[in-house]
Amino acid sequence: MESAPAIFAGTVFALFGAGLLLWTGVRVAHRAPVAQGVSPVASATLAALAGSAALLLAAWCFTRL
């Protein structure tokens, strides 16, 4: 019963991180802006770092089971 929060949090982080990386990749591939009014390189880099951080948090949550 104590592992349920870790499973839930890990799943949420994994879905968010994967979704953000996929969305960022599609936007960059189509040369569309990732964020309006921001440098394309900076916004894509920041989004990729946030997605990667979320996946790392998911992995950490799953190691706590």
PyMOL Python script that loads the backbone (N, CA, C, O; Angstrom):
from pymol import cmd

cmd.read_pdbstr("""\
ATOM      1  N   MET A   1       0.813  -1.187   0.000  1.00  0.00           N
ATOM      2  CA  MET A   1       0.000   0.000   0.000  1.00  0.00           C
ATOM      3  C   MET A   1       0.861   1.256   0.000  1.00  0.00           C
ATOM      4  O   MET A   1       0.451   2.288  -0.532  1.00  0.00           O
ATOM      5  N   GLU A   2       2.041   1.178   0.588  1.00  0.00           N
ATOM      6  CA  GLU A   2       2.911   2.346   0.655  1.00  0.00           C
ATOM      7  C   GLU A   2       3.579   2.649  -0.677  1.00  0.00           C
ATOM      8  O   GLU A   2       4.113   3.743  -0.863  1.00  0.00           O
ATOM      9  N   SER A   3       3.560   1.701  -1.606  1.00  0.00           N
ATOM     10  CA  SER A   3       4.204   1.943  -2.896  1.00  0.00           C
ATOM     11  C   SER A   3       3.256   2.621  -3.885  1.00  0.00           C
ATOM     12  O   SER A   3       3.693   3.055  -4.951  1.00  0.00           O
ATOM     13  N   ALA A   4       1.988   2.717  -3.557  1.00  0.00           N
ATOM     14  CA  ALA A   4       1.026   3.322  -4.488  1.00  0.00           C
ATOM     15  C   ALA A   4       1.357   4.779  -4.816  1.00  0.00           C
ATOM     16  O   ALA A   4       1.277   5.153  -5.986  1.00  0.00           O
ATOM     17  N   PRO A   5       1.727   5.626  -3.841  1.00  0.00           N
ATOM     18  CA  PRO A   5       2.089   7.004  -4.208  1.00  0.00           C
ATOM     19  C   PRO A   5       3.311   7.079  -5.116  1.00  0.00           C
ATOM     20  O   PRO A   5       3.368   7.923  -6.011  1.00  0.00           O
ATOM     21  N   ALA A   6       4.281   6.209  -4.894  1.00  0.00           N
ATOM     22  CA  ALA A   6       5.474   6.217  -5.753  1.00  0.00           C
ATOM     23  C   ALA A   6       5.121   5.779  -7.165  1.00  0.00           C
ATOM     24  O   ALA A   6       5.643   6.330  -8.134  1.00  0.00           O
ATOM     25  N   ILE A   7       4.248   4.802  -7.290  1.00  0.00           N
ATOM     26  CA  ILE A   7       3.825   4.349  -8.617  1.00  0.00           C
ATOM     27  C   ILE A   7       3.054   5.464  -9.322  1.00  0.00           C
ATOM     28  O   ILE A   7       3.282   5.730 -10.502  1.00  0.00           O
ATOM     29  N   PHE A   8       2.142   6.115  -8.601  1.00  0.00           N
ATOM     30  CA  PHE A   8       1.356   7.192  -9.194  1.00  0.00           C
ATOM     31  C   PHE A   8       2.255   8.351  -9.628  1.00  0.00           C
ATOM     32  O   PHE A   8       2.153   8.830 -10.757  1.00  0.00           O
ATOM     33  N   ALA A   9       3.133   8.799  -8.733  1.00  0.00           N
ATOM     34  CA  ALA A   9       4.017   9.922  -9.051  1.00  0.00           C
ATOM     35  C   ALA A   9       4.955   9.563 -10.207  1.00  0.00           C
ATOM     36  O   ALA A   9       5.168  10.382 -11.102  1.00  0.00           O
ATOM     37  N   GLY A  10       5.510   8.366 -10.199  1.00  0.00           N
ATOM     38  CA  GLY A  10       6.394   7.944 -11.276  1.00  0.00           C
ATOM     39  C   GLY A  10       5.683   7.899 -12.618  1.00  0.00           C
ATOM     40  O   GLY A  10       6.250   8.280 -13.642  1.00  0.00           O
ATOM     41  N   THR A  11       4.439   7.433 -12.611  1.00  0.00           N
ATOM     42  CA  THR A  11       3.662   7.375 -13.847  1.00  0.00           C
ATOM     43  C   THR A  11       3.357   8.778 -14.367  1.00  0.00           C
ATOM     44  O   THR A  11       3.456   9.038 -15.566  1.00  0.00           O
ATOM     45  N   VAL A  12       2.986   9.674 -13.462  1.00  0.00           N
ATOM     46  CA  VAL A  12       2.687  11.056 -13.874  1.00  0.00           C
ATOM     47  C   VAL A  12       3.935  11.719 -14.442  1.00  0.00           C
ATOM     48  O   VAL A  12       3.873  12.350 -15.497  1.00  0.00           O
ATOM     49  N   PHE A  13       5.066  11.585 -13.755  1.00  0.00           N
ATOM     50  CA  PHE A  13       6.307  12.177 -14.257  1.00  0.00           C
ATOM     51  C   PHE A  13       6.708  11.564 -15.594  1.00  0.00           C
ATOM     52  O   PHE A  13       7.157  12.281 -16.488  1.00  0.00           O
ATOM     53  N   ALA A  14       6.555  10.255 -15.745  1.00  0.00           N
ATOM     54  CA  ALA A  14       6.937   9.597 -16.996  1.00  0.00           C
ATOM     55  C   ALA A  14       6.060  10.069 -18.156  1.00  0.00           C
ATOM     56  O   ALA A  14       6.563  10.357 -19.241  1.00  0.00           O
ATOM     57  N   LEU A  15       4.751  10.146 -17.924  1.00  0.00           N
ATOM     58  CA  LEU A  15       3.853  10.598 -18.992  1.00  0.00           C
ATOM     59  C   LEU A  15       4.113  12.056 -19.364  1.00  0.00           C
ATOM     60  O   LEU A  15       4.146  12.405 -20.544  1.00  0.00           O
ATOM     61  N   PHE A  16       4.296  12.899 -18.357  1.00  0.00           N
ATOM     62  CA  PHE A  16       4.568  14.311 -18.632  1.00  0.00           C
ATOM     63  C   PHE A  16       5.888  14.478 -19.377  1.00  0.00           C
ATOM     64  O   PHE A  16       5.947  15.193 -20.378  1.00  0.00           O
ATOM     65  N   GLY A  17       6.946  13.829 -18.900  1.00  0.00           N
ATOM     66  CA  GLY A  17       8.255  13.965 -19.535  1.00  0.00           C
ATOM     67  C   GLY A  17       8.267  13.452 -20.962  1.00  0.00           C
ATOM     68  O   GLY A  17       8.813  14.098 -21.857  1.00  0.00           O
ATOM     69  N   ALA A  18       7.662  12.286 -21.177  1.00  0.00           N
ATOM     70  CA  ALA A  18       7.618  11.732 -22.526  1.00  0.00           C
ATOM     71  C   ALA A  18       6.777  12.610 -23.444  1.00  0.00           C
ATOM     72  O   ALA A  18       7.149  12.847 -24.594  1.00  0.00           O
ATOM     73  N   GLY A  19       5.648  13.090 -22.942  1.00  0.00           N
ATOM     74  CA  GLY A  19       4.795  13.963 -23.749  1.00  0.00           C
ATOM     75  C   GLY A  19       5.485  15.267 -24.111  1.00  0.00           C
ATOM     76  O   GLY A  19       5.392  15.733 -25.246  1.00  0.00           O
ATOM     77  N   LEU A  20       6.173  15.850 -23.149  1.00  0.00           N
ATOM     78  CA  LEU A  20       6.866  17.112 -23.402  1.00  0.00           C
ATOM     79  C   LEU A  20       8.002  16.926 -24.399  1.00  0.00           C
ATOM     80  O   LEU A  20       8.189  17.762 -25.283  1.00  0.00           O
ATOM     81  N   LEU A  21       8.758  15.847 -24.270  1.00  0.00           N
ATOM     82  CA  LEU A  21       9.842  15.597 -25.225  1.00  0.00           C
ATOM     83  C   LEU A  21       9.292  15.310 -26.622  1.00  0.00           C
ATOM     84  O   LEU A  21       9.857  15.764 -27.617  1.00  0.00           O
ATOM     85  N   LEU A  22       8.206  14.566 -26.698  1.00  0.00           N
ATOM     86  CA  LEU A  22       7.604  14.271 -28.001  1.00  0.00           C
ATOM     87  C   LEU A  22       7.075  15.549 -28.645  1.00  0.00           C
ATOM     88  O   LEU A  22       7.319  15.802 -29.825  1.00  0.00           O
ATOM     89  N   TRP A  23       6.349  16.354 -27.870  1.00  0.00           N
ATOM     90  CA  TRP A  23       5.793  17.600 -28.391  1.00  0.00           C
ATOM     91  C   TRP A  23       6.904  18.545 -28.851  1.00  0.00           C
ATOM     92  O   TRP A  23       6.801  19.154 -29.916  1.00  0.00           O
ATOM     93  N   THR A  24       7.961  18.666 -28.055  1.00  0.00           N
ATOM     94  CA  THR A  24       9.079  19.534 -28.409  1.00  0.00           C
ATOM     95  C   THR A  24       9.762  19.043 -29.679  1.00  0.00           C
ATOM     96  O   THR A  24      10.113  19.842 -30.547  1.00  0.00           O
ATOM     97  N   GLY A  25       9.947  17.745 -29.786  1.00  0.00           N
ATOM     98  CA  GLY A  25      10.572  17.178 -30.987  1.00  0.00           C
ATOM     99  C   GLY A  25       9.770  17.431 -32.241  1.00  0.00           C
ATOM    100  O   GLY A  25      10.334  17.742 -33.290  1.00  0.00           O
ATOM    101  N   VAL A  26       8.451  17.300 -32.145  1.00  0.00           N
ATOM    102  CA  VAL A  26       7.590  17.553 -33.305  1.00  0.00           C
ATOM    103  C   VAL A  26       7.625  19.027 -33.685  1.00  0.00           C
ATOM    104  O   VAL A  26       7.695  19.362 -34.868  1.00  0.00           O
ATOM    105  N   ARG A  27       7.576  19.914 -32.686  1.00  0.00           N
ATOM    106  CA  ARG A  27       7.617  21.352 -32.973  1.00  0.00           C
ATOM    107  C   ARG A  27       8.946  21.732 -33.635  1.00  0.00           C
ATOM    108  O   ARG A  27       8.962  22.519 -34.581  1.00  0.00           O
ATOM    109  N   VAL A  28      10.039  21.185 -33.152  1.00  0.00           N
ATOM    110  CA  VAL A  28      11.352  21.504 -33.723  1.00  0.00           C
ATOM    111  C   VAL A  28      11.466  20.920 -35.132  1.00  0.00           C
ATOM    112  O   VAL A  28      12.021  21.563 -36.023  1.00  0.00           O
ATOM    113  N   ALA A  29      10.952  19.718 -35.338  1.00  0.00           N
ATOM    114  CA  ALA A  29      11.024  19.095 -36.663  1.00  0.00           C
ATOM    115  C   ALA A  29      10.234  19.885 -37.701  1.00  0.00           C
ATOM    116  O   ALA A  29      10.627  19.943 -38.866  1.00  0.00           O
ATOM    117  N   HIS A  30       9.136  20.486 -37.293  1.00  0.00           N
ATOM    118  CA  HIS A  30       8.337  21.294 -38.210  1.00  0.00           C
ATOM    119  C   HIS A  30       8.772  22.759 -38.245  1.00  0.00           C
ATOM    120  O   HIS A  30       8.134  23.585 -38.897  1.00  0.00           O
ATOM    121  N   ARG A  31       9.840  23.071 -37.555  1.00  0.00           N
ATOM    122  CA  ARG A  31      10.366  24.434 -37.451  1.00  0.00           C
ATOM    123  C   ARG A  31       9.309  25.420 -36.940  1.00  0.00           C
ATOM    124  O   ARG A  31       9.267  26.581 -37.348  1.00  0.00           O
ATOM    125  N   ALA A  32       8.474  24.930 -36.053  1.00  0.00           N
ATOM    126  CA  ALA A  32       7.458  25.771 -35.416  1.00  0.00           C
ATOM    127  C   ALA A  32       8.013  26.240 -34.072  1.00  0.00           C
ATOM    128  O   ALA A  32       8.848  25.558 -33.478  1.00  0.00           O
ATOM    129  N   PRO A  33       7.561  27.384 -33.594  1.00  0.00           N
ATOM    130  CA  PRO A  33       8.082  27.862 -32.302  1.00  0.00           C
ATOM    131  C   PRO A  33       7.613  26.986 -31.140  1.00  0.00           C
ATOM    132  O   PRO A  33       6.461  26.554 -31.093  1.00  0.00           O
ATOM    133  N   VAL A  34       8.509  26.743 -30.226  1.00  0.00           N
ATOM    134  CA  VAL A  34       8.160  25.980 -29.025  1.00  0.00           C
ATOM    135  C   VAL A  34       7.470  26.909 -28.033  1.00  0.00           C
ATOM    136  O   VAL A  34       6.541  26.496 -27.339  1.00  0.00           O
ATOM    137  N   ALA A  35       7.913  28.146 -27.962  1.00  0.00           N
ATOM    138  CA  ALA A  35       7.293  29.164 -27.113  1.00  0.00           C
ATOM    139  C   ALA A  35       7.289  30.478 -27.886  1.00  0.00           C
ATOM    140  O   ALA A  35       8.265  30.807 -28.561  1.00  0.00           O
ATOM    141  N   GLN A  36       6.218  31.211 -27.790  1.00  0.00           N
ATOM    142  CA  GLN A  36       6.100  32.477 -28.503  1.00  0.00           C
ATOM    143  C   GLN A  36       6.950  33.562 -27.839  1.00  0.00           C
ATOM    144  O   GLN A  36       6.967  33.688 -26.615  1.00  0.00           O
ATOM    145  N   GLY A  37       7.650  34.337 -28.659  1.00  0.00           N
ATOM    146  CA  GLY A  37       8.410  35.474 -28.163  1.00  0.00           C
ATOM    147  C   GLY A  37       9.729  35.118 -27.495  1.00  0.00           C
ATOM    148  O   GLY A  37      10.322  35.959 -26.820  1.00  0.00           O
ATOM    149  N   VAL A  38      10.196  33.899 -27.668  1.00  0.00           N
ATOM    150  CA  VAL A  38      11.445  33.460 -27.047  1.00  0.00           C
ATOM    151  C   VAL A  38      12.326  32.895 -28.151  1.00  0.00           C
ATOM    152  O   VAL A  38      11.831  32.422 -29.174  1.00  0.00           O
ATOM    153  N   SER A  39      13.612  32.948 -27.939  1.00  0.00           N
ATOM    154  CA  SER A  39      14.547  32.365 -28.900  1.00  0.00           C
ATOM    155  C   SER A  39      14.204  30.886 -29.132  1.00  0.00           C
ATOM    156  O   SER A  39      13.997  30.147 -28.170  1.00  0.00           O
ATOM    157  N   PRO A  40      14.142  30.449 -30.392  1.00  0.00           N
ATOM    158  CA  PRO A  40      13.801  29.048 -30.665  1.00  0.00           C
ATOM    159  C   PRO A  40      14.760  28.053 -30.033  1.00  0.00           C
ATOM    160  O   PRO A  40      14.349  26.999 -29.546  1.00  0.00           O
ATOM    161  N   VAL A  41      16.034  28.394 -30.045  1.00  0.00           N
ATOM    162  CA  VAL A  41      17.022  27.479 -29.453  1.00  0.00           C
ATOM    163  C   VAL A  41      16.859  27.410 -27.945  1.00  0.00           C
ATOM    164  O   VAL A  41      16.914  26.329 -27.358  1.00  0.00           O
ATOM    165  N   ALA A  42      16.659  28.562 -27.316  1.00  0.00           N
ATOM    166  CA  ALA A  42      16.515  28.586 -25.861  1.00  0.00           C
ATOM    167  C   ALA A  42      15.250  27.867 -25.415  1.00  0.00           C
ATOM    168  O   ALA A  42      15.283  27.113 -24.442  1.00  0.00           O
ATOM    169  N   SER A  43      14.139  28.086 -26.106  1.00  0.00           N
ATOM    170  CA  SER A  43      12.896  27.453 -25.694  1.00  0.00           C
ATOM    171  C   SER A  43      12.936  25.938 -25.913  1.00  0.00           C
ATOM    172  O   SER A  43      12.438  25.180 -25.080  1.00  0.00           O
ATOM    173  N   ALA A  44      13.522  25.497 -27.023  1.00  0.00           N
ATOM    174  CA  ALA A  44      13.628  24.061 -27.269  1.00  0.00           C
ATOM    175  C   ALA A  44      14.561  23.406 -26.252  1.00  0.00           C
ATOM    176  O   ALA A  44      14.291  22.304 -25.776  1.00  0.00           O
ATOM    177  N   THR A  45      15.647  24.079 -25.925  1.00  0.00           N
ATOM    178  CA  THR A  45      16.584  23.540 -24.945  1.00  0.00           C
ATOM    179  C   THR A  45      15.945  23.434 -23.565  1.00  0.00           C
ATOM    180  O   THR A  45      16.076  22.413 -22.889  1.00  0.00           O
ATOM    181  N   LEU A  46      15.254  24.490 -23.152  1.00  0.00           N
ATOM    182  CA  LEU A  46      14.615  24.478 -21.839  1.00  0.00           C
ATOM    183  C   LEU A  46      13.523  23.413 -21.763  1.00  0.00           C
ATOM    184  O   LEU A  46      13.399  22.731 -20.745  1.00  0.00           O
ATOM    185  N   ALA A  47      12.735  23.263 -22.818  1.00  0.00           N
ATOM    186  CA  ALA A  47      11.681  22.245 -22.833  1.00  0.00           C
ATOM    187  C   ALA A  47      12.286  20.838 -22.805  1.00  0.00           C
ATOM    188  O   ALA A  47      11.765  19.952 -22.128  1.00  0.00           O
ATOM    189  N   ALA A  48      13.375  20.636 -23.534  1.00  0.00           N
ATOM    190  CA  ALA A  48      14.030  19.328 -23.531  1.00  0.00           C
ATOM    191  C   ALA A  48      14.629  19.011 -22.159  1.00  0.00           C
ATOM    192  O   ALA A  48      14.575  17.870 -21.698  1.00  0.00           O
ATOM    193  N   LEU A  49      15.194  20.019 -21.518  1.00  0.00           N
ATOM    194  CA  LEU A  49      15.741  19.800 -20.173  1.00  0.00           C
ATOM    195  C   LEU A  49      14.633  19.491 -19.166  1.00  0.00           C
ATOM    196  O   LEU A  49      14.806  18.632 -18.301  1.00  0.00           O
ATOM    197  N   ALA A  50      13.500  20.182 -19.272  1.00  0.00           N
ATOM    198  CA  ALA A  50      12.382  19.919 -18.364  1.00  0.00           C
ATOM    199  C   ALA A  50      11.813  18.521 -18.590  1.00  0.00           C
ATOM    200  O   ALA A  50      11.489  17.824 -17.628  1.00  0.00           O
ATOM    201  N   GLY A  51      11.690  18.109 -19.835  1.00  0.00           N
ATOM    202  CA  GLY A  51      11.207  16.761 -20.131  1.00  0.00           C
ATOM    203  C   GLY A  51      12.155  15.690 -19.630  1.00  0.00           C
ATOM    204  O   GLY A  51      11.724  14.668 -19.096  1.00  0.00           O
ATOM    205  N   SER A  52      13.443  15.925 -19.803  1.00  0.00           N
ATOM    206  CA  SER A  52      14.440  14.971 -19.314  1.00  0.00           C
ATOM    207  C   SER A  52      14.449  14.901 -17.795  1.00  0.00           C
ATOM    208  O   SER A  52      14.591  13.822 -17.220  1.00  0.00           O
ATOM    209  N   ALA A  53      14.298  16.045 -17.147  1.00  0.00           N
ATOM    210  CA  ALA A  53      14.243  16.070 -15.682  1.00  0.00           C
ATOM    211  C   ALA A  53      13.023  15.302 -15.178  1.00  0.00           C
ATOM    212  O   ALA A  53      13.109  14.592 -14.176  1.00  0.00           O
ATOM    213  N   ALA A  54      11.891  15.438 -15.864  1.00  0.00           N
ATOM    214  CA  ALA A  54      10.695  14.703 -15.457  1.00  0.00           C
ATOM    215  C   ALA A  54      10.902  13.195 -15.613  1.00  0.00           C
ATOM    216  O   ALA A  54      10.458  12.421 -14.766  1.00  0.00           O
ATOM    217  N   LEU A  55      11.570  12.773 -16.683  1.00  0.00           N
ATOM    218  CA  LEU A  55      11.851  11.351 -16.854  1.00  0.00           C
ATOM    219  C   LEU A  55      12.825  10.846 -15.788  1.00  0.00           C
ATOM    220  O   LEU A  55      12.692   9.719 -15.312  1.00  0.00           O
ATOM    221  N   LEU A  56      13.789  11.663 -15.417  1.00  0.00           N
ATOM    222  CA  LEU A  56      14.698  11.273 -14.340  1.00  0.00           C
ATOM    223  C   LEU A  56      13.963  11.148 -13.006  1.00  0.00           C
ATOM    224  O   LEU A  56      14.227  10.227 -12.233  1.00  0.00           O
ATOM    225  N   LEU A  57      13.048  12.067 -12.740  1.00  0.00           N
ATOM    226  CA  LEU A  57      12.237  11.967 -11.528  1.00  0.00           C
ATOM    227  C   LEU A  57      11.361  10.719 -11.543  1.00  0.00           C
ATOM    228  O   LEU A  57      11.167  10.085 -10.506  1.00  0.00           O
ATOM    229  N   ALA A  58      10.833  10.362 -12.708  1.00  0.00           N
ATOM    230  CA  ALA A  58      10.049   9.147 -12.818  1.00  0.00           C
ATOM    231  C   ALA A  58      10.897   7.918 -12.504  1.00  0.00           C
ATOM    232  O   ALA A  58      10.465   7.018 -11.783  1.00  0.00           O
ATOM    233  N   ALA A  59      12.096   7.892 -13.048  1.00  0.00           N
ATOM    234  CA  ALA A  59      12.987   6.763 -12.771  1.00  0.00           C
ATOM    235  C   ALA A  59      13.321   6.693 -11.280  1.00  0.00           C
ATOM    236  O   ALA A  59      13.378   5.608 -10.702  1.00  0.00           O
ATOM    237  N   TRP A  60      13.538   7.843 -10.670  1.00  0.00           N
ATOM    238  CA  TRP A  60      13.834   7.860  -9.235  1.00  0.00           C
ATOM    239  C   TRP A  60      12.648   7.351  -8.424  1.00  0.00           C
ATOM    240  O   TRP A  60      12.825   6.596  -7.467  1.00  0.00           O
ATOM    241  N   CYS A  61      11.443   7.761  -8.802  1.00  0.00           N
ATOM    242  CA  CYS A  61      10.244   7.292  -8.097  1.00  0.00           C
ATOM    243  C   CYS A  61      10.095   5.770  -8.233  1.00  0.00           C
ATOM    244  O   CYS A  61       9.730   5.089  -7.275  1.00  0.00           O
ATOM    245  N   PHE A  62      10.376   5.255  -9.412  1.00  0.00           N
ATOM    246  CA  PHE A  62      10.224   3.817  -9.612  1.00  0.00           C
ATOM    247  C   PHE A  62      11.297   3.020  -8.887  1.00  0.00           C
ATOM    248  O   PHE A  62      11.086   1.845  -8.589  1.00  0.00           O
ATOM    249  N   THR A  63      12.445   3.628  -8.596  1.00  0.00           N
ATOM    250  CA  THR A  63      13.470   2.907  -7.824  1.00  0.00           C
ATOM    251  C   THR A  63      13.112   2.856  -6.349  1.00  0.00           C
ATOM    252  O   THR A  63      13.716   2.081  -5.608  1.00  0.00           O
ATOM    253  N   ARG A  64      12.152   3.651  -5.896  1.00  0.00           N
ATOM    254  CA  ARG A  64      11.738   3.682  -4.486  1.00  0.00           C
ATOM    255  C   ARG A  64      10.695   2.617  -4.156  1.00  0.00           C
ATOM    256  O   ARG A  64      10.213   2.570  -3.024  1.00  0.00           O
ATOM    257  N   LEU A  65      10.335   1.767  -5.108  1.00  0.00           N
ATOM    258  CA  LEU A  65       9.318   0.744  -4.862  1.00  0.00           C
ATOM    259  C   LEU A  65       9.822  -0.363  -3.990  1.00  0.00           C
ATOM    260  O   LEU A  65       9.081  -1.300  -3.692  1.00  0.00           O
TER     261      LEU A  65
END
""", "prot")
cmd.dss("prot")
cmd.show_as("cartoon", "prot")
cmd.util.cbc("prot")
cmd.orient("prot")
